[in-house]
Amino acid sequence: MKKEKEDDLRKKELERIKLDRIIKIKEAQESFYAFCKVMYPNFFTKGRELYTIKMCNTLQDIYEGKLLKKNGEPYKNISINLPPSFGKSFIAKLFTSWALAKDVKNQFMVASYNEDFASEFSNHVREFINKKSDDGLGIGFNDIFNNVKFKKGSNRSSDWALEGNYMNFVATSPNGSSTGKRGNVHIIDDLIKSAEVAFNEKELERLYNWYVNTFYSRKLQGGLTIMISTRWATNDVCGRLIEKKPDDWYVLTMPACLNEETQEMLCDENCNWETYVDLRETQSPLIFSANWLQIPLDSFGRLYGDFKTYSRIPRNENGMPVFEKIICYTDTADKGNDFLCSIIAGVYEKELYVLDVLYTKDGMSITEKKLADMLVDNKVNDVTIESNNGGEGYARSVTRILREEKNNNLINIETFHQSKNKASRILSMSSTVERLVYFPSNWNNRWNEFYLSIITFQSDMKKNRHDDSVDCLTGLVEMIDNTSKPITAIKSIFSY
């Protein structure tokens, strides 16, 4: 009796498993994300759902013509930007196998930065299609789609076909050949693989010319273009195409960190907050911003070159700082979305050693207290605050806080109206700024947002969203460069 009961339970469990298998196969045939979960459940976990579901559904929507422009027409071009090691290429390969099964007449052309990587893409797609279940209860590719079989003798990595077709897949690169081949689905997977390429104008131009003059011409009328990448420079191939026809491109961008204040991450399994902070502190900010925030940056066209840095401030033989004066320049926010910028620096032999920076969009009621604290902490002697845009009232508030709350009457605060043309000042003083200013060796980590705004500032003023940091830095240098008065030496009793 007991054995019969156990046999009955096993039979019911087997029936449940078989029914669940049938449901999963049906779902995988209709849903690309369901297909991915069935094929590789260990990757498509709950912890990765936030971005994998979004990417999979977006790919399916553009393939099925459900991703619509403002005019109601379906998008034919999509740019998907994700951080490294988030599986974007892996998902693109799975999508290729799924779409080929949905329509064996599809013709894919896949390009990557070199032939080996493109061939690897091809080999992985073939592996997916050949994947079989270990037993009758598992689910392999042929259990979901039994209509996909390779054409006999079609086993090359560079190109191959399914039964009944001339060509279904071509792998190529800017250095490869695609003569005589056509595709209705073009996938460009990581065309730029390193910062060296991203910041090489000639190489970017070569890649762009290859794309528009060679690869693009191989796309069949009405076909799709799927560009999957980590964004590097604004003038990379992806950036130039989108800039040329912005309404034709759907852009899906997902940074590793969604909110630094709340430490909300896109996927803790791939990059948690601790890893993110470690990367931010160790990587070049240019590379970090491009890779993990998907903010493309340019080194070409920058106003400034490399700034001088210091690891120790100037000191005398007794180890005491020898600054002749500690100064501060403050530029209040012009508009609601602008930054308040305040820079404190020590003056030594007509050179500036930046000691502290306040760069924020916080309201004046908050920054008044912050600035007062900074001035006291750094033993500042002279402060210059632009009176434009409410600067006069701001200066009065900071002075009041210093005297009433800090009991400090030693800091001299002056205001003035900046009447010179901002662009002319910034451009004409740029070489002087580079010559006179030293930043702490770790300034990229201490003031990351300020750092990025300075080093990425473009000579073409029209290309910059904000000029607050550069304007303030210029004003700081003007405090010592334009003065004819000798600087009175002040003994420093503090250290850094």
C-alpha positions as CSV (number, residue, x, y, z in Angstrom):
1,M,0.0,0.0,0.0
2,K,2.8,2.4,0.9
3,K,4.7,1.5,-2.3
4,E,1.6,2.1,-4.4
5,K,1.1,5.5,-2.7
6,E,4.7,6.5,-3.4
7,D,4.4,5.4,-7.1
8,D,1.3,7.4,-7.4
9,L,3.0,10.5,-6.0
10,R,6.0,10.0,-8.3
11,K,3.6,9.7,-11.3
12,K,1.8,12.9,-10.4
13,E,5.1,14.7,-9.9
14,L,6.3,13.5,-13.3
15,E,3.1,14.6,-14.9
16,R,3.5,18.1,-13.3
17,I,7.1,18.3,-14.6
18,K,5.9,17.4,-18.1
19,L,3.1,19.9,-18.0
20,D,5.5,22.6,-16.7
21,R,7.9,21.7,-19.5
22,I,5.2,22.1,-22.1
23,I,4.2,25.5,-20.7
24,K,7.8,26.7,-20.7
25,I,8.4,25.5,-24.3
26,K,5.3,27.4,-25.4
27,E,6.3,30.6,-23.5
28,A,9.9,30.3,-25.0
29,Q,8.5,30.2,-28.5
30,E,6.5,33.4,-27.9
31,S,8.8,35.4,-25.5
32,F,12.4,36.0,-26.1
33,Y,13.0,36.6,-22.3
34,A,11.2,33.3,-21.5
35,F,13.4,31.6,-24.1
36,C,16.5,33.0,-22.4
37,K,15.4,31.8,-18.9
38,V,14.7,28.3,-20.2
39,M,18.0,28.1,-22.0
40,Y,20.3,29.6,-19.3
41,P,18.4,29.9,-16.0
42,N,21.7,30.3,-14.1
43,F,22.3,33.6,-15.8
44,F,18.8,35.0,-16.1
45,T,18.3,35.1,-12.3
46,K,16.0,37.3,-10.3
47,G,18.9,39.5,-9.3
48,R,19.5,40.4,-13.0
49,E,15.8,40.9,-13.9
50,L,16.0,44.7,-13.8
51,Y,18.1,44.9,-16.9
52,T,17.8,41.5,-18.6
53,I,14.0,41.8,-18.9
54,K,14.3,45.3,-20.3
55,M,16.9,44.4,-22.8
56,C,15.2,41.2,-24.0
57,N,11.7,42.8,-24.3
58,T,13.2,45.8,-26.1
59,L,14.9,43.5,-28.6
60,Q,11.8,41.5,-29.2
61,D,9.7,44.7,-29.6
62,I,11.9,46.2,-32.3
63,Y,12.1,42.9,-34.1
64,E,8.3,42.6,-34.1
65,G,7.8,46.2,-35.1
66,K,6.2,47.2,-31.8
67,L,8.8,49.8,-30.8
68,L,7.3,53.0,-32.3
69,K,8.6,56.5,-33.1
70,K,6.6,59.6,-32.2
71,N,5.2,59.6,-35.7
72,G,3.9,56.0,-35.3
73,E,6.4,54.3,-37.5
74,P,8.4,51.4,-36.1
75,Y,12.0,52.0,-35.2
76,K,14.5,50.2,-37.4
77,N,17.6,51.3,-35.4
78,I,18.4,50.7,-31.8
79,S,21.4,51.4,-29.6
80,I,21.8,49.4,-26.4
81,N,24.4,50.6,-23.9
82,L,25.4,48.6,-20.9
83,P,28.4,48.3,-18.6
84,P,31.1,45.7,-19.1
85,S,30.4,42.1,-18.0
86,F,26.6,42.6,-17.9
87,G,26.1,40.0,-20.7
88,K,25.0,42.3,-23.5
89,S,26.9,40.2,-26.1
90,F,25.6,37.0,-24.6
91,I,22.0,38.3,-24.9
92,A,22.6,39.4,-28.4
93,K,23.8,36.0,-29.4
94,L,20.7,34.3,-27.8
95,F,18.5,36.8,-29.6
96,T,20.1,35.8,-32.9
97,S,19.4,32.2,-32.4
98,W,15.8,32.9,-31.3
99,A,15.1,35.2,-34.2
100,L,16.5,32.7,-36.7
101,A,14.1,30.1,-35.2
102,K,11.2,32.5,-35.5
103,D,12.0,32.9,-39.2
104,V,14.6,30.7,-40.8
105,K,14.7,33.2,-43.7
106,N,16.3,35.9,-41.5
107,Q,19.8,36.9,-42.6
108,F,22.1,38.2,-39.9
109,M,25.2,40.2,-40.4
110,V,27.3,40.6,-37.2
111,A,30.2,42.9,-37.0
112,S,32.7,43.4,-34.1
113,Y,36.0,45.0,-33.5
114,N,38.0,42.1,-35.0
115,E,37.5,38.9,-36.9
116,D,38.1,36.6,-33.9
117,F,35.5,38.3,-31.8
118,A,33.0,38.2,-34.7
119,S,33.7,34.5,-35.3
120,E,33.3,33.8,-31.5
121,F,29.8,35.4,-31.8
122,S,29.1,33.0,-34.7
123,N,30.3,29.9,-32.8
124,H,28.2,30.7,-29.8
125,V,25.0,31.1,-31.9
126,R,25.7,27.7,-33.4
127,E,26.3,26.3,-29.9
128,F,22.9,27.6,-28.7
129,I,21.1,26.1,-31.7
130,N,22.8,22.7,-31.1
131,K,22.1,22.7,-27.4
132,K,20.2,19.6,-26.4
133,S,18.5,18.6,-23.1
134,D,20.4,16.1,-20.9
135,D,17.3,14.0,-20.5
136,G,13.7,13.9,-21.8
137,L,12.6,16.2,-19.0
138,G,15.0,19.1,-19.8
139,I,14.6,21.6,-22.5
140,G,17.1,22.1,-25.3
141,F,16.9,24.4,-28.3
142,N,15.4,21.8,-30.6
143,D,12.7,21.1,-28.0
144,I,11.6,24.7,-28.4
145,F,12.2,25.0,-32.1
146,N,12.5,21.8,-34.2
147,N,12.6,23.7,-37.5
148,V,16.2,24.9,-37.3
149,K,18.8,22.6,-38.9
150,F,22.1,23.6,-40.3
151,K,22.7,23.2,-44.0
152,K,25.0,20.2,-44.7
153,G,28.6,21.4,-45.1
154,S,27.8,24.8,-43.7
155,N,30.2,24.8,-40.8
156,R,32.4,27.8,-41.2
157,S,32.6,30.5,-38.5
158,S,32.6,33.4,-41.0
159,D,29.3,32.5,-42.6
160,W,26.8,29.7,-42.6
161,A,23.3,28.8,-43.6
162,L,20.3,26.8,-42.4
163,E,18.6,24.1,-44.4
164,G,16.8,25.5,-47.5
165,N,18.7,28.8,-47.5
166,Y,21.8,30.3,-49.2
167,M,23.0,32.4,-46.2
168,N,21.7,33.0,-42.7
169,F,24.7,34.4,-40.8
170,V,27.8,36.4,-41.7
171,A,30.5,37.4,-39.2
172,T,32.7,40.3,-40.2
173,S,34.7,43.3,-38.9
174,P,36.2,46.6,-40.2
175,N,39.2,44.6,-41.3
176,G,37.2,41.7,-42.8
177,S,35.3,41.2,-46.0
178,S,31.6,41.0,-46.6
179,T,31.6,41.3,-50.4
180,G,28.4,39.9,-51.9
181,K,26.7,39.4,-48.6
182,R,23.4,41.0,-47.4
183,G,21.4,40.9,-44.2
184,N,18.0,42.1,-43.0
185,V,19.3,42.2,-39.4
186,H,22.6,43.9,-38.7
187,I,24.2,43.6,-35.3
188,I,27.2,45.7,-34.3
189,D,28.7,44.3,-31.1
190,D,31.4,46.3,-29.4
191,L,33.0,47.9,-32.4
192,I,35.2,49.9,-30.0
193,K,37.1,47.8,-27.5
194,S,39.5,50.1,-25.7
195,A,40.1,53.7,-24.6
196,E,43.0,53.9,-27.0
197,V,40.6,53.4,-30.0
198,A,37.9,55.6,-28.4
199,F,40.2,58.6,-28.1
200,N,42.0,58.1,-31.5
201,E,40.3,60.5,-33.9
202,K,41.8,58.8,-37.0
203,E,40.6,55.4,-35.8
204,L,37.1,56.6,-35.0
205,E,37.0,58.2,-38.5
206,R,38.1,54.9,-40.1
207,L,35.4,53.0,-38.2
208,Y,32.7,55.4,-39.2
209,N,33.7,55.4,-42.8
210,W,33.8,51.6,-42.8
211,Y,30.3,51.5,-41.3
212,V,28.6,54.1,-43.7
213,N,30.5,53.1,-46.8
214,T,30.7,49.3,-46.4
215,F,28.6,47.7,-43.7
216,Y,25.5,49.9,-44.0
217,S,25.3,49.2,-47.7
218,R,24.9,45.5,-47.0
219,K,21.6,46.0,-45.2
220,L,18.5,44.9,-47.0
221,Q,15.7,47.4,-47.5
222,G,13.6,47.7,-44.3
223,G,16.2,45.8,-42.2
224,L,17.1,46.3,-38.6
225,T,20.3,47.7,-37.1
226,I,21.1,46.7,-33.5
227,M,24.1,48.4,-32.0
228,I,25.3,47.0,-28.7
229,S,28.1,48.7,-26.9
230,T,29.7,50.4,-24.0
231,R,29.7,54.1,-25.0
232,W,33.1,55.6,-25.1
233,A,33.4,58.9,-26.9
234,T,30.6,61.2,-28.1
235,N,32.0,61.0,-31.6
236,D,32.2,57.2,-31.8
237,V,30.2,55.5,-34.6
238,C,27.1,55.1,-32.4
239,G,27.2,58.8,-31.3
240,R,27.7,60.1,-34.9
241,L,24.9,58.1,-36.3
242,I,22.5,59.2,-33.5
243,E,23.6,62.8,-33.9
244,K,22.9,62.7,-37.6
245,K,19.4,61.2,-37.4
246,P,18.3,61.3,-33.7
247,D,14.7,60.5,-34.5
248,D,15.6,57.3,-36.2
249,W,17.3,55.7,-33.2
250,Y,15.9,54.2,-30.1
251,V,18.5,54.5,-27.3
252,L,18.4,52.1,-24.3
253,T,21.0,53.2,-21.8
254,M,21.5,51.5,-18.4
255,P,24.3,52.7,-16.1
256,A,25.7,50.5,-13.4
257,C,24.5,52.9,-10.6
258,L,21.0,54.2,-10.8
259,N,21.2,56.5,-7.8
260,E,24.4,57.3,-5.9
261,E,22.6,59.0,-3.0
262,T,20.5,55.9,-2.3
263,Q,23.3,53.5,-3.6
264,E,20.7,51.8,-5.9
265,M,22.5,49.6,-8.4
266,L,21.3,48.2,-11.7
267,C,22.5,44.7,-10.7
268,D,24.2,43.9,-7.4
269,E,25.2,40.4,-8.8
270,N,27.3,42.1,-11.5
271,C,28.4,45.3,-9.8
272,N,27.4,46.1,-6.2
273,W,27.9,49.5,-4.5
274,E,31.3,48.5,-2.9
275,T,32.6,47.3,-6.3
276,Y,31.3,50.5,-8.0
277,V,33.1,52.7,-5.4
278,D,36.3,50.7,-5.8
279,L,36.2,51.1,-9.6
280,R,35.5,54.8,-9.3
281,E,38.5,55.3,-7.0
282,T,40.9,53.2,-9.1
283,Q,40.0,53.7,-12.7
284,S,40.6,56.7,-14.8
285,P,37.5,58.9,-14.5
286,L,37.2,59.0,-18.3
287,I,37.1,55.2,-18.5
288,F,35.0,54.8,-15.4
289,S,32.4,57.3,-16.7
290,A,32.3,55.7,-20.1
291,N,32.2,52.1,-18.9
292,W,30.0,52.2,-15.8
293,L,27.8,55.3,-16.2
294,Q,27.5,55.1,-20.0
295,I,28.5,58.8,-20.3
296,P,30.7,59.1,-23.4
297,L,33.5,61.5,-22.9
298,D,36.0,63.1,-25.4
299,S,39.7,63.8,-24.8
300,F,39.8,65.5,-28.2
301,G,38.6,69.1,-28.4
302,R,39.2,69.5,-24.6
303,L,40.1,73.0,-23.5
304,Y,42.7,71.8,-21.0
305,G,45.4,69.2,-21.3
306,D,46.9,67.6,-18.2
307,F,46.8,69.5,-15.0
308,K,49.8,69.4,-12.6
309,T,49.2,67.6,-9.3
310,Y,50.8,67.5,-5.9
311,S,51.0,64.8,-3.2
312,R,52.3,67.2,-0.5
313,I,51.8,71.0,-0.1
314,P,54.9,73.2,0.0
315,R,56.5,73.3,3.5
316,N,59.5,74.9,5.1
317,E,62.4,73.1,6.8
318,N,60.3,72.8,10.0
319,G,57.5,71.0,8.1
320,M,55.1,73.9,8.3
321,P,53.0,75.0,5.3
322,V,54.5,78.0,3.5
323,F,51.5,79.4,1.8
324,E,51.6,83.1,1.5
325,K,47.8,83.4,1.5
326,I,44.8,81.1,1.3
327,I,42.2,82.4,-1.1
328,C,38.7,81.4,-2.3
329,Y,36.7,82.2,-5.4
330,T,33.0,81.5,-5.5
331,D,30.6,81.6,-8.4
332,T,27.0,81.2,-7.4
333,A,24.5,79.3,-9.7
334,D,23.2,81.3,-12.6
335,K,20.1,79.1,-13.1
336,G,18.2,76.5,-11.3
337,N,20.0,73.6,-13.0
338,D,23.5,75.2,-12.7
339,F,26.1,74.5,-10.1
340,L,27.4,76.7,-7.3
341,C,31.2,76.4,-7.5
342,S,33.7,77.5,-4.8
343,I,37.4,76.7,-5.0
344,I,39.9,77.2,-2.1
345,A,43.6,77.3,-2.9
346,G,46.9,78.1,-1.2
347,V,49.1,80.7,-2.9
348,Y,52.8,80.0,-3.1
349,E,55.2,81.8,-5.4
350,K,52.3,83.0,-7.6
351,E,51.1,79.4,-8.0
352,L,47.8,77.9,-6.7
353,Y,47.5,74.6,-4.7
354,V,43.8,73.7,-4.7
355,L,42.8,72.6,-1.1
356,D,39.1,72.2,-1.2
357,V,36.1,72.4,-3.7
358,L,32.4,72.9,-3.3
359,Y,30.6,72.0,-6.5
360,T,26.9,71.4,-6.0
361,K,23.3,72.1,-7.2
362,D,22.1,72.4,-3.6
363,G,20.2,75.6,-2.8
364,M,21.9,78.7,-1.4
365,S,20.4,78.1,2.1
366,I,22.3,74.9,2.3
367,T,25.6,76.0,0.6
368,E,25.9,79.1,2.7
369,K,26.6,77.0,5.7
370,K,28.8,74.6,3.8
371,L,30.9,77.3,2.4
372,A,31.3,79.0,5.8
373,D,32.5,75.7,7.2
374,M,35.0,75.2,4.4
375,L,36.4,78.8,4.8
376,V,37.0,78.2,8.6
377,D,38.3,74.7,8.2
378,N,40.9,75.8,5.6
379,K,41.9,79.0,7.4
380,V,41.0,81.1,4.3
381,N,42.2,84.7,4.3
382,D,40.5,86.3,1.2
383,V,37.2,85.4,-0.5
384,T,35.9,86.8,-3.8
385,I,32.3,86.2,-4.6
386,E,30.8,87.2,-7.9
387,S,27.9,89.6,-7.2
388,N,26.1,88.5,-10.4
389,N,22.9,86.4,-10.0
390,G,22.3,87.0,-6.3
391,G,26.0,86.8,-5.3
392,E,25.8,90.0,-3.2
393,G,23.1,88.6,-0.9
394,Y,24.9,85.3,-0.8
395,A,28.1,87.0,0.4
396,R,26.2,88.8,3.2
397,S,24.7,85.5,4.4
398,V,28.0,83.8,4.5
399,T,29.6,86.8,6.3
400,R,26.7,86.7,8.9
401,I,27.2,82.9,9.5
402,L,31.0,83.4,10.0
403,R,30.5,86.2,12.5
404,E,27.4,85.1,14.4
405,E,27.8,81.3,14.3
406,K,31.5,80.8,13.9
407,N,32.7,83.9,15.8
408,N,35.1,84.6,13.0
409,N,36.0,88.1,11.8
410,L,39.3,87.3,10.2
411,I,38.1,86.2,6.8
412,N,37.9,89.0,4.3
413,I,34.9,88.6,1.9
414,E,34.6,90.9,-1.2
415,T,32.1,90.9,-4.0
416,F,32.4,92.2,-7.5
417,H,30.4,92.3,-10.7
418,Q,31.9,90.2,-13.4
419,S,31.4,92.3,-16.6
420,K,33.9,90.5,-18.9
421,N,32.7,88.1,-21.5
422,K,32.7,84.7,-19.9
423,A,33.8,82.7,-23.0
424,S,36.6,85.1,-23.7
425,R,37.9,84.9,-20.1
426,I,37.8,81.2,-20.0
427,L,39.5,80.7,-23.4
428,S,42.1,83.4,-23.0
429,M,43.1,82.2,-19.5
430,S,43.2,78.5,-20.2
431,S,47.0,78.2,-20.7
432,T,47.5,80.4,-17.6
433,V,45.2,78.1,-15.6
434,E,47.2,75.0,-16.6
435,R,50.5,76.7,-15.8
436,L,49.5,78.0,-12.3
437,V,47.2,75.5,-10.8
438,Y,48.1,72.3,-8.9
439,F,45.4,69.8,-7.9
440,P,45.8,67.1,-5.2
441,S,46.9,63.8,-6.8
442,N,43.6,62.2,-5.8
443,W,41.3,65.1,-6.9
444,N,39.4,62.8,-9.3
445,N,38.2,60.8,-6.3
446,R,37.7,63.7,-3.9
447,W,35.6,65.8,-6.2
448,N,34.6,63.4,-9.0
449,E,31.9,65.5,-10.6
450,F,34.0,68.7,-10.5
451,Y,36.9,66.7,-12.0
452,L,34.9,65.4,-14.9
453,S,33.4,68.8,-15.6
454,I,37.0,70.3,-15.8
455,I,38.8,67.7,-17.8
456,T,36.0,67.2,-20.4
457,F,35.3,70.9,-21.0
458,Q,35.4,71.5,-24.7
459,S,37.1,74.4,-26.5
460,D,34.0,74.8,-28.5
461,M,31.9,76.5,-25.9
462,K,28.6,75.5,-27.5
463,K,29.3,71.9,-26.8
464,N,29.3,72.4,-23.0
465,R,26.2,72.0,-20.9
466,H,27.8,73.7,-17.9
467,D,30.7,76.1,-17.5
468,D,30.4,76.8,-13.7
469,S,33.5,74.9,-12.7
470,V,35.7,76.3,-15.4
471,D,34.4,79.8,-14.9
472,C,35.2,79.6,-11.2
473,L,38.7,78.1,-11.8
474,T,39.4,81.0,-14.2
475,G,38.2,83.5,-11.6
476,L,40.5,81.9,-9.0
477,V,43.6,82.3,-11.2
478,E,42.5,85.9,-12.0
479,M,42.7,86.7,-8.3
480,I,46.5,86.3,-8.3
481,D,47.3,86.8,-12.0
482,N,45.7,90.2,-12.3
483,T,46.9,91.7,-9.1
484,S,49.7,94.2,-8.9
485,K,49.7,94.3,-5.1
486,P,52.4,92.2,-3.2
487,I,51.0,89.3,-1.3
488,T,51.5,89.7,2.4
489,A,52.9,86.5,4.0
490,I,50.8,84.9,6.7
491,K,52.1,82.3,9.0
492,S,50.2,79.0,8.8
493,I,49.6,77.1,12.0
494,F,47.6,74.3,10.4
495,S,48.7,71.3,8.3
496,Y,47.2,69.1,5.6
